[in-house]
Amino acid sequence: MSDSVYEINAYAKINLFLKICGRLPNGYHKLYTIMQEVDLYDEITVAIDEGRDEIITVKDPEGNILSANNLCYIAADKFYGYMGKKLKKTNFPAVTITLKKNIPAQSGMGGGSSDAAAVLLVMQQHFDSPFSDREMEELAVSIGADVPFFLYGGTCLCEMVGEDITVLRSLAGEDLVLVKPPEGVSTAECFKACDSEPTDDATIREYREFTARLEEGNEDQADMKDLIRFVLDREDCSNDLQKPAEKMVPVIYDLMEELNANGASLARMTGSGSAVFGLFEDAASADRAYGSLKKTHETDGAQVFRLKTI
């Protein structure tokens, strides 16, 4: 029997803002953030061979076998585990996943999480949707906090650990430049540094008044320009992980200053870093900034991307 082969792009994300709202009883951090997909992606091929018993293999395009710690492997393994419990099955077909990475590691762009979600979506399709949306979200968050978002993509408000998703009206088509310095950031250390000063409930209520305007069907709908104004007008509407990340990787601050100096409407670090992005009013402004930053940083090991929101 021949393989069923699926090809899928796993897109990166940025956080337009990110608030830490304390910790849940299970120790995970409680989030309030808007995530936005951008047009940089990893390339994934999933081959499911019904003729062979369950063997999960993840490899790169050169055929090198990747570790079982890879999130693609974990996603396939957990999918089979959940499906086994639900359907009382113990026998599943072999899965071979080929992963070509384009999203930088340790960038805060969710590359591994997006890869995992892509594998979950392919397997959900192949096996005729054994799980409900809520079950898929629970499965996804068991892999990582960002994984549920990538089940939906586009523009989403993400709360709790990340599994409470509100799909927002699309903010696609915006121009941005993103710079990933050679240094990475420890996600665990970033979150730990925010534990002492969580965002209070009153602030989140004020945020909700605005983010509700981004939902489909709201009569007073906001757009990206409104969101940028909201973020810039509020001293506390930022990425709570950015200050501790800057202490670990000081160039993050410098890159933000460069993006602002090159005309960005809004410059922020994404996720736990260390990538920094700038949103621009138009394509020409973004192109100029991209050229300037690429020329400045192309020799220091940084990666510079000219992107759009999708």
C-alpha positions as CSV (number, residue, x, y, z in Angstrom):
1,M,0.0,0.0,0.0
2,S,1.4,3.4,-0.9
3,D,1.9,6.2,1.5
4,S,-0.6,9.0,2.0
5,V,1.6,12.1,1.6
6,Y,0.7,15.6,2.8
7,E,2.7,18.8,2.3
8,I,2.0,21.7,4.6
9,N,3.6,25.1,5.5
10,A,4.0,25.9,9.2
11,Y,3.9,29.7,9.5
12,A,5.6,31.8,12.1
13,K,3.9,34.3,14.5
14,I,4.5,37.5,16.2
15,N,3.0,38.8,19.5
16,L,1.5,42.2,19.0
17,F,1.5,42.5,22.7
18,L,1.9,40.0,25.5
19,K,0.8,40.3,29.2
20,I,1.6,37.9,32.0
21,C,-1.4,37.7,34.3
22,G,0.1,35.6,37.1
23,R,0.3,31.8,37.5
24,L,-2.3,29.1,37.5
25,P,-2.4,26.4,40.2
26,N,-0.6,24.0,37.9
27,G,2.4,26.3,37.7
28,Y,1.8,27.5,34.1
29,H,1.7,31.2,33.4
30,K,-1.6,32.9,32.6
31,L,-1.4,34.9,29.4
32,Y,-3.3,37.6,27.5
33,T,-1.8,38.2,24.1
34,I,-2.7,38.8,20.5
35,M,-0.8,36.5,18.1
36,Q,-0.5,37.2,14.4
37,E,0.8,34.9,11.7
38,V,3.4,36.1,9.3
39,D,4.5,34.8,5.9
40,L,7.7,33.0,7.0
41,Y,7.3,29.3,7.3
42,D,8.8,25.9,7.8
43,E,8.1,23.2,5.2
44,I,6.7,19.9,6.3
45,T,5.9,16.7,4.5
46,V,4.0,14.0,6.4
47,A,3.9,10.5,4.9
48,I,1.5,8.0,6.6
49,D,2.1,4.4,5.6
50,E,-0.9,2.1,6.4
51,G,1.2,-0.9,5.4
52,R,3.6,-0.6,8.3
53,D,3.0,-0.6,12.1
54,E,3.5,2.5,14.1
55,I,7.0,3.9,13.8
56,I,7.4,7.7,14.0
57,T,10.4,9.2,12.2
58,V,11.3,12.8,11.9
59,K,14.1,13.8,9.5
60,D,15.5,16.8,7.7
61,P,15.7,17.1,3.9
62,E,19.1,15.5,3.9
63,G,17.7,12.4,5.6
64,N,19.3,12.9,9.0
65,I,17.0,11.6,11.8
66,L,16.0,14.2,14.3
67,S,15.6,13.6,18.0
68,A,12.4,12.3,19.6
69,N,12.4,15.6,21.5
70,N,11.5,17.4,18.3
71,L,8.0,18.8,18.6
72,C,6.9,17.1,15.4
73,Y,7.7,13.7,16.9
74,I,5.9,14.7,20.2
75,A,2.8,15.9,18.3
76,A,2.5,12.6,16.3
77,D,3.2,10.5,19.4
78,K,0.6,12.4,21.5
79,F,-2.0,12.3,18.7
80,Y,-1.7,8.5,18.6
81,G,-1.8,8.3,22.4
82,Y,-5.0,10.4,22.6
83,M,-6.6,8.5,19.7
84,G,-5.7,5.2,21.3
85,K,-7.5,6.2,24.5
86,K,-10.5,7.6,22.7
87,L,-11.0,4.8,20.2
88,K,-9.5,1.9,22.3
89,K,-7.0,1.2,19.6
90,T,-3.3,0.1,20.0
91,N,-2.2,-0.3,16.3
92,F,-1.5,2.7,14.1
93,P,0.3,3.2,10.8
94,A,3.9,4.4,10.5
95,V,4.5,8.2,10.1
96,T,7.5,9.8,8.5
97,I,7.8,13.6,8.8
98,T,10.3,15.6,6.8
99,L,11.0,19.0,8.3
100,K,12.8,21.9,6.5
101,K,13.4,24.7,9.0
102,N,13.2,28.3,7.9
103,I,11.9,30.0,11.1
104,P,14.9,30.9,13.3
105,A,15.2,28.9,16.6
106,Q,14.9,30.8,19.9
107,S,13.3,33.7,18.2
108,G,9.9,33.9,19.9
109,M,8.2,33.2,16.6
110,G,6.8,29.8,17.5
111,G,8.5,27.7,14.9
112,G,8.5,24.5,16.8
113,S,4.9,25.0,18.0
114,S,3.8,25.8,14.4
115,D,5.5,22.6,13.2
116,A,3.7,20.6,15.9
117,A,0.3,22.1,15.0
118,A,0.8,21.3,11.4
119,V,1.4,17.7,12.2
120,L,-1.7,17.6,14.4
121,L,-3.8,19.1,11.6
122,V,-2.5,16.6,9.0
123,M,-3.2,13.6,11.2
124,Q,-6.7,15.0,12.2
125,Q,-7.5,15.2,8.5
126,H,-6.0,11.8,7.6
127,F,-7.9,10.0,10.3
128,D,-11.3,11.7,9.5
129,S,-11.3,14.1,12.4
130,P,-11.4,11.9,15.5
131,F,-11.2,14.9,17.8
132,S,-13.5,17.9,18.5
133,D,-12.0,21.5,18.3
134,R,-11.8,21.5,22.1
135,E,-10.1,18.2,22.2
136,M,-7.6,19.4,19.6
137,E,-6.9,22.5,21.7
138,E,-6.3,20.3,24.8
139,L,-4.0,18.1,22.9
140,A,-2.2,21.1,21.4
141,V,-1.6,22.8,24.8
142,S,-0.2,19.6,26.2
143,I,2.6,20.0,23.7
144,G,3.3,23.7,24.2
145,A,1.6,27.0,25.1
146,D,1.7,28.4,21.5
147,V,0.5,25.3,19.7
148,P,-3.3,25.9,20.1
149,F,-3.0,29.2,18.2
150,F,-1.5,27.5,15.2
151,L,-4.5,25.3,14.9
152,Y,-6.3,28.5,13.8
153,G,-3.6,30.9,12.6
154,G,-4.4,34.4,11.3
155,T,-5.1,36.8,14.1
156,C,-6.2,35.5,17.6
157,L,-6.5,36.6,21.1
158,C,-4.9,33.9,23.3
159,E,-5.6,33.5,27.0
160,M,-4.9,31.2,29.9
161,V,-1.9,29.0,29.1
162,G,-2.7,29.6,25.4
163,E,-5.5,27.2,24.8
164,D,-8.4,29.8,25.3
165,I,-8.6,31.1,21.7
166,T,-10.7,33.9,20.3
167,V,-10.4,34.2,16.5
168,L,-10.3,37.9,15.6
169,R,-10.9,39.8,12.4
170,S,-8.0,39.4,10.1
171,L,-5.2,41.9,10.3
172,A,-3.5,40.5,7.2
173,G,-1.5,42.5,4.7
174,E,0.5,44.7,7.1
175,D,4.2,45.3,6.2
176,L,6.9,44.5,8.7
177,V,10.6,44.0,9.1
178,L,12.0,41.4,11.6
179,V,15.5,41.0,13.0
180,K,16.7,37.9,14.8
181,P,20.0,38.5,16.5
182,P,22.5,35.6,16.8
183,E,21.9,35.4,20.6
184,G,18.9,33.5,22.0
185,V,16.9,34.0,25.1
186,S,15.9,31.5,27.8
187,T,12.1,31.3,27.8
188,A,12.1,29.9,31.3
189,E,14.2,32.7,32.8
190,C,12.1,35.3,31.0
191,F,8.9,34.0,32.5
192,K,10.4,33.6,35.9
193,A,11.5,37.3,35.9
194,C,7.8,38.3,35.4
195,D,6.4,36.3,38.3
196,S,6.8,39.1,40.8
197,E,4.7,41.7,38.9
198,P,1.7,40.1,37.1
199,T,-0.8,42.2,35.2
200,D,-3.8,42.9,37.5
201,D,-7.4,42.1,36.6
202,A,-8.4,45.8,36.2
203,T,-5.8,46.3,33.5
204,I,-7.1,43.2,31.6
205,R,-10.7,44.5,31.8
206,E,-9.5,47.6,30.1
207,Y,-7.7,45.5,27.5
208,R,-10.8,43.5,26.8
209,E,-12.7,46.7,26.0
210,F,-10.3,47.2,23.2
211,T,-9.7,43.7,22.0
212,A,-13.5,43.1,21.8
213,R,-13.4,45.7,18.9
214,L,-11.2,43.3,16.9
215,E,-13.8,40.5,17.0
216,E,-15.9,39.8,13.9
217,G,-19.3,41.4,14.0
218,N,-18.4,44.2,16.4
219,E,-20.2,47.3,15.3
220,D,-17.2,49.5,16.4
221,Q,-14.5,47.4,14.7
222,A,-10.8,48.3,15.2
223,D,-8.0,47.7,12.7
224,M,-4.2,47.5,12.9
225,K,-3.8,51.3,13.1
226,D,-6.2,51.4,16.1
227,L,-4.3,48.5,17.7
228,I,-0.9,50.4,17.2
229,R,-2.4,53.5,18.7
230,F,-3.8,51.6,21.7
231,V,-0.4,49.9,22.3
232,L,1.6,53.1,22.0
233,D,-0.8,55.2,24.2
234,R,-0.5,52.8,27.1
235,E,2.7,52.5,29.0
236,D,1.7,49.0,30.2
237,C,0.7,47.6,26.8
238,S,3.9,46.0,25.8
239,N,5.5,42.6,25.9
240,D,6.1,41.8,29.6
241,L,8.9,39.5,28.6
242,Q,10.9,42.1,26.8
243,K,12.7,43.8,29.8
244,P,14.0,40.6,31.3
245,A,15.0,39.5,27.7
246,E,16.9,42.7,27.2
247,K,19.0,42.0,30.3
248,M,20.0,38.7,28.8
249,V,20.5,40.0,25.3
250,P,21.0,43.8,25.4
251,V,21.0,44.1,21.5
252,I,17.2,43.6,21.6
253,Y,16.9,47.1,22.9
254,D,19.3,48.4,20.2
255,L,17.4,46.7,17.5
256,M,14.1,48.2,18.6
257,E,15.7,51.6,18.6
258,E,16.9,51.0,15.0
259,L,13.5,49.9,13.8
260,N,12.0,53.1,15.4
261,A,14.7,55.2,13.8
262,N,13.9,53.6,10.4
263,G,10.3,54.7,10.6
264,A,8.5,51.8,12.3
265,S,5.0,52.6,13.6
266,L,5.4,50.0,16.3
267,A,8.5,48.1,17.3
268,R,8.3,45.1,19.7
269,M,10.1,41.9,20.7
270,T,8.0,38.8,19.9
271,G,7.3,36.1,22.4
272,S,10.2,35.5,24.8
273,G,12.6,36.8,22.1
274,S,15.1,37.3,20.8
275,A,13.5,38.4,17.5
276,V,12.3,42.0,17.2
277,F,9.8,43.3,14.6
278,G,8.7,46.7,13.3
279,L,5.3,47.4,11.7
280,F,5.4,50.0,8.9
281,E,2.8,52.3,7.3
282,D,3.4,51.0,3.8
283,A,5.5,48.7,1.7
284,A,8.0,51.4,0.6
285,S,8.8,52.3,4.1
286,A,9.3,48.7,5.1
287,D,11.5,48.1,2.0
288,R,13.8,51.0,3.0
289,A,14.1,49.9,6.5
290,Y,14.8,46.3,5.4
291,G,17.6,47.5,3.1
292,S,19.1,49.6,5.9
293,L,19.0,46.9,8.6
294,K,20.2,44.2,6.3
295,K,23.2,46.2,5.3
296,T,24.0,47.0,8.9
297,H,23.5,43.5,10.3
298,E,24.2,41.1,7.5
299,T,27.8,40.6,8.7
300,D,27.1,40.3,12.5
301,G,25.2,37.0,12.4
302,A,21.7,38.5,12.6
303,Q,18.9,37.4,10.3
304,V,16.8,40.1,8.7
305,F,13.4,39.4,7.2
306,R,11.0,41.4,5.1
307,L,7.5,40.0,5.9
308,K,3.8,40.6,5.8
309,T,1.0,39.6,8.2
310,I,-1.3,36.9,6.9
